[in-house]
């Protein structure tokens, strides 16, 4: 239990310390050492508990419960004050409703709000802890140098770095608390802390746009928070058969009809937190925040909390029409968000829609809820976290160096910033190319949907959505490796770029590709077996094919190093037209023209204005249907 308490409490202590650290060098030292301690504790948790099943701890709760309620009321008051200041009355109303429900719950059912064991650890929470502890900490380290450069480029923004890093580490602490809590009251408390933290971080620049987007995120997540409290009230009023606020007892309850209603309400909270349609706009609005915030929201916190809770409740959803409706919300989100990403040229916008799409795929797996789909969902969480963190961090570094995050402006990056281009190439490959994990996970999901109810519908959606992802990732990848005329290297030295987090994150992406059979065998398969009594396996033939692909993938870089001196440099080829060494070609009437390339974005077919509202309406209908089906089952 000491390791769990360390991972929850230590980031809070670091956050408080960082409120008093002014110098960047001192801040970097504190953040780096803290990241090392948090990452090390996460790895120790893996070594200590990976081989066993779920382990529960009866942590003291009376004083802790009082403190949590006090903080919840303080956070509600903070929302009300900010709502009054910026005249956002919807946020005020939702904060008042949520606070009133919490007070009603605490005063009316005080004797029923205890769990026999408030903390626990199992293989799934270990996976989440590794994502939070390693990826989240690396983002924090990256953020120190980034924020210094950010304020250099944006002198109009008030320097609030001490507050920024306080919230970052409080965010990490809340995520650890969320994945280790067996008491649903504790889960809700940490859930709300992540909501407030994201609100503060998104609005960091204090511009009108940032404030508007921060409130949008707040309002949408408060909707989910109200649903979460309603689920808790339902559980404690349903009697002992529901399991009360003890997560393990709720999931093990034999009264499936009773727990389906709170499961759907908590699932709705997960949908809002994971930014699935129609709530995707808050995550897109979060792009106004500094890049470390985007990376943190997308890869290791916030949205991962949403899919985490959906996967936890997947056994409850399995075999129900309510769960099928939740799964279809994810599936529709996957295909619509993937299609919209085609029309975007802003790199962070592409990453945002890609995140929404992949979270939708995870939600689709969790909603249908078979043992094979839960296995695939956890694989997707792992691979998405590591690849997307690398892409966000790389995009932030590129934006600072070239002054743009437009994909078209990244043309020829392989010449201008070769190391960064290679890292971005690896990150993008991790999202859609074999043998990287996202493709393997999608293939596992397709295999699982074959045996699931209405599986052919999901397979069709997954096939179309996956085809679309190839289009927008390949466009970006092509720009990175294109060789253009008159380019010069602008990449700086080790101390002038955030190389350490980028190198480590790149290494993790590659390492996970090699180790994912081990990850599946040691962590995912035992967890699924405990929940369902059966588990999925990686076929030996699939592992052999993956290893063959990795071997073939290594041929190109190895050949570069072996035959660099003897390699022949060939002239530029431009479709048979005469070309000059400066990448110009002879056009009509003997005129020499400069070669230019431009991607297709097909805004008229795949634009947000065209696709968002149809997708949002379908998802709203499906969410309402899940509530109806849950009520009918009751």
Number of C-alpha atoms within 10 A of each C-alpha: 14 7 14 21 15 17 26 21 18 19 26 21 14 19 24 18 15 22 17 12 15 11 9 14 12 12 22 18 13 17 25 18 14 19 24 17 19 26 23 15 20 25 17 14 23 19 11 11 15 20 13 14 14 16 13 18 16 13 15 12 17 9 8 12 17 12 12 17 18 12 14 21 19 13 17 23 16 15 23 22 13 16 18 13 10 13 12 17 14 16 23 21 16 22 26 17 16 24 21 15 17 21 15 13 18 18 10 11 14 11 9 17 19 19 22 17 19 23 23 20 23 22 24 22 23 22 24 26 30 24 22 29 26 26 26 30 28 25 29 26 24 25 28 23 18 22 21 14 13 18 16 11 12 13 9 10 14 11 16 13 21 18 17 22 24 21 24 27 26 24 28 30 27 27 28 27 23 28 25 27 24 25 23 24 25 25 22 19 19 23 26 22 22 27 20 21 20 28 23 22 25 29 21 23 21 16 13 11 13 22 20 18 24 26 25 22 27 26 23 23 29 25 19 25 27 21 21 27 23 19 24 24 22 18 24 20 13 14 12 13 17 26 21 26 25 23 22 20 17 25 20 17 18 13 14 20 17 21 27 28 26 24 28 29 25 26 33 25 28 29 31 26 30 31 28 33 28 22 21 25 19 25 29 21 21 27 20 22 20 19 25 25 23 26 29 29 25 26 28 30 26 27 24 25 24 25 28 25 23 32 27 21 24 27 23 27 29 20 16 21 20 30 31 25 25 31 29 26 29 29 30 26 33 31 25 27 30 28 28 27 29 27 20 23 20 16 21 24 21 24 23 25 25 26 27 31 31 28 29 30 32 30 35 33 37 35 34 31 28 24 26 24 29 32 27 28 28 25 24 24 24 23 23 26 24 26 27 26 28 30 27 26 26 22 25 26 22 21 17 15 15 16 12 16 20 19 21 18 16 25 22 22 27 22 19 20 20 17 15 22 23 16 20 27 19 21 26 20 20 25 23 20 16 17 21 26 28 25 19 22 23 22 15 21 26 23 16 21 23 14 13 20 16 12 16 14 13 24 18 13 19 23 14 15 23 20 14 19 21 15 16 23 21 15 18 22 20 16 22 26 18 14 17 20 13 8 13 12 11 13 18 10 9 9 9 9 19 20 17 14 21 23 14 15 25 22 16 17 25 18 11 18 21 18 11 20 16 12 15 19 15 15 22 25 21 22 26 23 14 12 15 13 10 14 18 20 14 14 9 10 9 11 15 11 13 19 15 12 14 16 12 10 13 10 10 10 9 11 11 11 9 10 10 10 8 7 10 8 6 6 11 17 12 13 7 8 12 15 20 15 9 12 19 19 21 15 13 8 6 8 8 14 13 13 14 9 10 9 14 13 18 12 15 11 14 20 17 18 12 13 16 20 14 12 18 20 13 16 24 15 12 21 25 15 17 27 22 15 20 24 15 11 15 13
